Amino acid sequence: MSCILEELIKTFEKVRQNCPWDKKQTHESLTKYVLEEAYELVDAIDSKDKDAIKEELADLLLQVVFHAQIAKENNEFDINDVFELLIKKLVERHPHVFGNEDPKAVLENWEHKKAEKREYFLDGIPKSMCALMRCQKIQDRMAKVGFDFENVNQVKEKLKEEFEELEEALENGNFQDIEHEFGDILIAIVEYGRFLGINAEKALQKANDRMVKRFNFVEKSLKNEGKSLKDASLEEMDTYWKEAKKFDYE
């Protein structure tokens, strides 16, 4: 292990031993922080802020070190085991680099090896993954064995069918059925996006950003008039909202 990594591990061991908050953390209690740090890194990458990317990479690395330290204390494994496994995976996944296979054959071989470890074809897709991302991952994998629509028009018809089923559920008034059909609509929308070459997660993230940007415009415009959001009528807010939409593509 390099000197800088040794220093990092020793520094964190000291923190773990002496900080009350760090001392009481477990694998389970830290899961939300792993997700948060990963999302913050993605935000930093999207912003193209090099300093922010460096900072978020450090925060994400802290999570790796933290979990490895917990595992070491539980006599499960340590950070060296993590590094050794990573090296092994890199070599196994890149025989075209460390051997003579071509990249396409490597990818097919890697997918085959992963499939052999699964009991079922869709095993291994994390349940903790964002719902839209997981949905698209499931659809992509099913498509690999031919379980897929033939064209985008079939997907559009499926989407129409799901909306009709939701209407029926709404008429019956059973909440569980309504939730079920609403979920099926979301699946069909992700499928529709997949056929259009759209990543549903990214598309919704961008839409969320636009929504925030528009509402900030509404709030700022009202403040310029000396009004707060609570003082404004729906009509006033809607007028500024429509005006804000003009700047969506700037």
Secondary structure, DSSP 4 states (H G I P E B T S, - for coil): --HHHHHHHHHHHHHHHH-HHHHT--HHHHHHHHHHHHHHHHHHHHHT-HHHHHHHHHHHHHHHHHHHHHHHHTTS--HHHHHHHHHHHHHHH-HHHHSS--HHHHHHHHHHHHHHT-SSTTTTS-TTS-HHHHHHHHHHHHHHTT-S-SSHHHHHHHHHHHHHHHHHHHHHT-HHHHHHHHHHHHHHHHHHHHHTT--HHHHHHHHHHHHHHHHHHHHHHHHHTT--TTTS-HHHHHHHHHHHHTTTT-
